[in-house]
């Protein structure tokens, strides 16, 4: 069974907690008392809100949620209710959407480099649209050419994003015509182009530059007899962490203008992941030990960078972190994780009141690339994932009683 399904508590929509956001301290204390610590709370209502905000900012664009940052069944089910599409990159992610009853025609497979087993698993499910960025990858589809179509991924390097996803994947724009011609000679249909302007982009300049470059490439391919009908503009839409990001409508305004200038008749799709997932995640950890080192308080948590805070290493994120304990003089402190590794430090120089063993510490904006990349290093269990607000938002909001 996929990790995403295994890690989510077995709560149906009626039984899952429903909490008003932002959560009250008493809500978080009650959840930990009931479900244990560490805890990753995934707010499905926040998922809905983020999806709707992006859909409003990009009207006419089919939003394929990228499972990679948060492949939780409750998130998939919530977005399915919203009418979302889905972006898959592995056989395990195919298993997640299949279990949620997502129609295969609402899914694309965008990993540019795949095992044949990944291709076959996706095809058996019913996925028909894949991504390739080189001749060898295109060649993998010769045996599948009657059932599969391709998007050619184009590389547009950027320094304005936290993660430059065109460093590892994508062909140079000048190679697009030869790859389309190669696919045609092999009897493989190229349906369009794709790109990814980088994750957590600071501004939309890279998206606009890529869209403006893809327009002439599509027009040239059409003039040569290739019926390209799709452009995938990837993800990268930013969210707030310790500093505010550009508001999503402002971010997307230049993108909308660039899309309006594209050749007619294109289906535009996008692959949002972080934007939908990040604000939905709240991590709650417990202080399990403390020490005074060189005059600075150290507090040891039951979660750390090998667990939910893995995004600090793998995603270069800096999450907002606070203690639930209020009052008292704050002094620069260190939050450390539970493993025996010295790299397992969550924060240094963080102003905190004096904490005691058993106190709770909360990290926010932690829905993306946190529980998804957590490990069981040192045989320390990762945080339990708890989905809240799974029912539609017109249901009654209640506050859990203090234990």
C-alpha positions in Angstrom: 0.0 0.0 0.0 1.4 3.5 -0.8 2.9 5.4 2.1 0.4 8.2 1.7 -2.5 5.9 2.4 -0.8 4.0 5.2 0.2 7.2 7.1 -3.3 8.8 7.2 -5.4 7.9 10.2 -8.5 5.8 9.3 -11.1 8.5 9.8 -14.1 8.9 7.5 -15.4 12.4 6.6 -17.9 12.4 9.4 -15.4 11.4 12.1 -12.5 13.6 11.0 -12.2 16.7 13.2 -13.5 20.0 12.0 -11.7 23.0 13.2 -11.8 26.7 12.5 -8.5 28.2 11.1 -6.3 29.6 12.5 -6.3 26.9 15.2 -6.6 27.8 18.8 -3.9 26.5 21.2 -6.5 24.4 22.9 -7.4 22.8 19.6 -3.8 21.7 19.0 -3.4 20.5 22.6 -6.6 18.4 22.3 -5.5 16.9 19.0 -2.1 15.8 20.4 -3.8 14.4 23.5 -6.1 12.4 21.3 -3.8 11.3 18.4 -0.3 11.6 19.8 2.8 13.6 19.0 4.4 14.4 16.6 1.4 15.3 14.5 1.1 16.7 11.0 -2.3 18.3 10.6 -3.5 18.6 7.0 -6.4 21.1 6.6 -8.6 20.1 3.7 -10.4 23.4 3.8 -7.1 25.2 3.2 -6.5 22.9 0.3 -9.9 23.9 -1.2 -9.1 27.6 -0.6 -5.7 27.5 -2.3 -7.1 25.5 -5.3 -10.0 28.0 -5.7 -7.6 31.0 -5.5 -5.3 29.6 -8.2 -8.2 28.6 -10.4 -9.6 32.2 -10.2 -6.1 33.6 -11.0 -5.7 31.3 -14.0 -9.2 31.0 -15.6 -9.4 28.5 -18.4 -6.3 26.6 -17.2 -6.7 23.0 -16.2 -5.0 22.6 -12.8 -3.3 19.2 -12.4 -2.4 18.9 -8.7 1.1 17.5 -8.5 1.0 14.7 -5.8 4.7 15.0 -5.1 4.7 17.5 -2.2 1.8 16.0 -0.3 0.5 12.6 -1.7 -2.2 12.2 1.0 -5.5 10.4 0.2 -7.5 13.1 1.9 -6.0 15.8 -0.3 -6.6 13.9 -3.4 -10.2 13.2 -2.4 -10.7 16.9 -1.5 -9.4 18.1 -4.9 -11.4 15.5 -6.7 -14.5 17.1 -5.2 -13.3 20.4 -6.5 -13.0 19.1 -10.1 -9.2 19.1 -10.2 -7.0 17.2 -12.5 -3.9 15.4 -11.3 -0.2 15.2 -12.2 1.5 11.9 -11.5 5.2 11.0 -11.6 5.4 7.3 -10.3 3.6 4.1 -10.1 3.0 4.8 -6.4 1.2 8.0 -7.2 -0.9 6.1 -9.7 -1.9 3.8 -6.8 -3.0 6.8 -4.7 -5.3 8.4 -7.3 -6.7 5.0 -8.3 -7.6 4.3 -4.7 -9.4 7.7 -4.5 -11.5 6.8 -7.6 -10.0 9.5 -9.8 -10.8 9.0 -13.5 -7.6 8.2 -15.4 -8.4 10.7 -18.1 -8.0 13.5 -15.6 -4.4 12.5 -15.0 -1.1 13.1 -16.8 2.3 11.5 -16.1 5.0 14.2 -16.2 8.2 12.5 -15.0 10.6 13.2 -17.9 12.6 10.0 -17.2 10.7 6.8 -16.5 11.2 3.1 -16.2 9.2 1.1 -18.7 7.3 -0.4 -15.6 6.2 3.2 -14.7 4.9 3.7 -18.2 3.1 0.4 -18.3 1.5 0.9 -14.9 0.2 4.3 -15.9 -1.1 3.0 -19.2 -2.9 0.1 -17.5 -4.6 2.7 -15.3 -5.6 4.7 -18.4 -3.2 7.6 -18.4 -2.4 8.6 -22.0 -0.4 11.8 -21.8 3.3 11.6 -20.8 6.4 13.8 -20.9 9.8 13.3 -22.6 12.8 15.6 -23.1 15.3 13.5 -25.1 15.6 11.0 -27.9 16.2 8.0 -25.6 13.1 8.8 -23.6 11.0 9.2 -26.8 12.3 5.8 -27.9 10.7 4.1 -24.8 7.3 4.9 -26.3 7.7 3.0 -29.6 6.0 -0.1 -28.1 3.3 2.1 -26.6 2.8 4.5 -29.5 -0.8 3.4 -30.1 -1.9 4.4 -26.6 0.4 7.1 -25.5 1.0 10.7 -26.5 3.9 13.0 -25.4 4.6 16.5 -24.3 8.2 17.6 -25.1 9.6 19.3 -22.0 11.6 22.4 -22.7 14.3 23.8 -20.4 14.2 27.5 -19.3 16.8 28.1 -16.6 16.0 30.6 -13.9 17.7 32.2 -10.9 14.4 33.6 -9.5 13.1 30.4 -8.0 14.2 28.5 -4.9 14.5 25.3 -6.9 15.7 25.4 -10.6 13.8 22.4 -12.1 15.2 23.0 -15.6 18.7 22.1 -14.4 17.8 18.4 -14.3 15.1 18.2 -17.0 14.1 19.7 -20.3 15.7 20.1 -23.7 16.9 23.4 -25.1 14.3 25.3 -27.2 16.3 24.9 -30.4 16.1 21.1 -30.1 12.3 21.0 -30.0 11.8 20.7 -33.8 14.2 17.7 -34.1 12.6 15.9 -31.2 9.1 16.4 -32.7 10.3 15.2 -36.0 12.0 12.1 -34.4 8.7 11.2 -32.6 6.8 11.5 -35.9 9.2 9.2 -37.7 8.7 6.7 -34.9 5.0 6.9 -35.2 4.6 8.6 -31.8 2.2 11.5 -31.4 3.5 14.7 -29.8 0.5 16.5 -28.3 2.3 19.7 -27.2 5.1 21.2 -25.0 5.7 21.6 -21.3 8.1 23.5 -19.1 8.6 24.2 -15.4 9.8 27.6 -14.5 11.1 26.5 -11.1 9.6 25.9 -7.6 8.7 28.8 -5.3 9.3 31.4 -8.0 9.9 35.0 -6.6 8.1 36.5 -9.6 6.4 35.4 -12.8 9.1 36.6 -15.2 10.4 33.1 -15.9 6.8 31.8 -16.6 6.2 34.7 -19.0 9.6 34.2 -20.8 8.9 30.5 -21.2 5.3 31.0 -22.5 6.6 33.7 -25.0 9.2 31.2 -26.2 6.8 28.3 -26.6 4.3 30.2 -28.7 6.6 30.4 -31.8 7.8 26.8 -31.2 4.1 25.6 -31.4 3.4 27.8 -34.4 6.4 26.4 -36.2 5.5 22.8 -35.4 1.9 23.4 -36.6 3.2 24.9 -39.9 5.3 21.8 -40.4 2.2 19.6 -40.0 2.4 18.6 -36.3 -0.9 19.2 -34.6 0.3 20.5 -31.2 -2.7 21.3 -29.0 -1.4 21.4 -25.4 0.9 23.7 -23.4 1.8 22.7 -19.8 3.1 25.7 -17.9 4.2 23.7 -14.9 4.0 24.9 -11.3 6.2 27.1 -9.2 3.5 29.4 -7.8 4.8 30.9 -4.5 3.5 30.8 -1.0 4.3 32.7 2.2 7.0 31.2 4.5 8.9 33.5 6.9 8.5 36.3 4.3 5.4 37.1 2.3 5.1 35.9 -1.3 3.6 37.9 -4.2 -0.2 37.6 -4.0 -1.4 34.9 -6.5 -3.6 37.1 -8.6 -0.8 39.7 -9.0 1.7 36.8 -9.8 -0.6 35.4 -12.4 -1.6 38.6 -14.1 1.4 38.7 -16.5 1.0 35.0 -17.1 -2.6 35.5 -18.2 -1.5 38.2 -20.6 1.2 36.0 -22.1 -1.2 33.1 -22.5 -3.7 35.3 -24.4 -1.0 35.8 -27.1 -0.5 32.1 -27.8 -1.7 30.4 -31.0 -5.4 29.7 -30.9 -6.9 26.3 -29.9 -4.4 25.4 -27.2 -5.4 23.5 -24.0 -3.4 25.1 -21.2 -2.6 23.0 -18.2 -0.6 23.7 -15.0 1.0 21.5 -12.3 0.5 23.3 -8.9 1.8 21.4 -5.9 3.3 23.6 -3.3 0.8 26.4 -3.7 -2.1 24.1 -2.9 -0.3 21.9 -0.3 2.0 24.2 1.8 -0.5 26.4 3.6 -2.6 23.3 4.5 0.1 21.7 6.8 0.7 22.4 10.5 3.2 20.4 12.4 2.9 19.9 16.2 5.9 18.5 18.1 6.6 18.0 21.8 9.6 19.0 23.8 11.1 15.8 25.0 14.4 17.1 26.5 16.3 20.3 27.2 19.8 21.4 28.0 21.9 24.6 28.4 24.8 24.7 26.0 27.3 27.6 26.0 24.6 29.7 27.8 22.0 29.0 25.1 18.8 26.9 25.8 18.5 23.8 23.7 15.1 22.1 23.4 14.8 18.6 21.9 11.7 17.8 20.0 10.1 14.5 18.9 10.2 15.7 15.3 13.1 17.2 13.3 14.9 17.5 9.9 14.8 13.7 9.4 11.0 13.9 9.9 8.5 16.7 9.2 11.2 19.4 9.0 12.9 17.5 6.1 11.8 20.3 3.8 14.5 22.5 5.4 17.1 20.2 3.8 15.4 19.0 0.6 13.3 22.0 -0.3 15.4 24.8 1.1 12.4 26.1 3.1 12.4 28.1 6.3 9.2 27.4 8.1 7.5 29.7 10.7 8.0 28.0 14.1 6.6 29.1 17.5 6.0 27.7 20.9 2.5 27.3 22.3 3.6 28.5 25.7 2.8 32.2 26.0 4.4 34.8 28.2 7.8 35.1 29.9 11.0 36.6 28.6 12.1 35.2 25.2 15.7 34.5 24.6 17.6 33.1 21.5 17.2 29.3 21.7 17.9 26.1 19.6 15.2 23.6 18.6 16.8 20.2 17.9 15.3 17.0 16.5 15.1 13.6 18.1 17.8 11.7 16.3 21.4 11.2 17.3 22.7 13.1 14.3 24.2 16.6 14.9 22.6 17.9 11.6 19.2 17.4 13.1 18.6 21.0 14.2 15.3 22.7 13.3 16.1 26.3 14.3 18.9 28.3 16.0 18.7 31.7 17.6 14.9 31.4 17.7 13.4 33.7 20.3 11.5 31.5 22.7 10.2 31.7 26.3 11.6 29.1 28.8 10.1 25.8 27.8 9.5 22.7 29.8 9.4 19.0 28.8 6.0 18.3 27.4 5.4 21.8 25.9 4.3 22.0 22.3 6.0 23.6 19.4 4.2 24.4 16.1 5.4 24.8 12.6 3.1 26.3 9.9 3.1 26.4 6.1 4.4 22.8 6.3 2.1 20.9 3.9 4.6 20.7 1.0 7.7 18.6 1.0 7.6 17.8 4.7 5.7 14.6 5.6 6.3 13.5 1.9 10.0 13.5 2.4 10.2 12.4 6.1 12.1 9.3 7.0 12.3 6.8 9.8 16.0 7.5 10.4 17.2 6.1 13.8 14.0 4.0 13.7 12.2 7.1 15.1 8.6 7.1 13.7 7.6 10.0 11.5 4.7 12.2 12.5 1.2 10.9 12.2 -0.8 12.7 9.4 -4.2 13.8 10.5 -6.7 15.2 7.9 -9.1 17.8 9.3 -12.1 19.6 7.7 -12.6 16.9 5.1 -16.3 17.6 4.8 -17.4 20.5 2.7 -17.0 23.9 4.4 -20.7 24.5 5.0 -20.6 21.9 7.8 -20.7 23.1 11.4 -17.3 24.2 12.8 -16.6 22.9 16.3 -13.8 23.3 18.7 -12.4 20.2 20.4 -12.7 20.3 24.2 -9.5 20.7 26.2 -8.5 17.2 27.5 
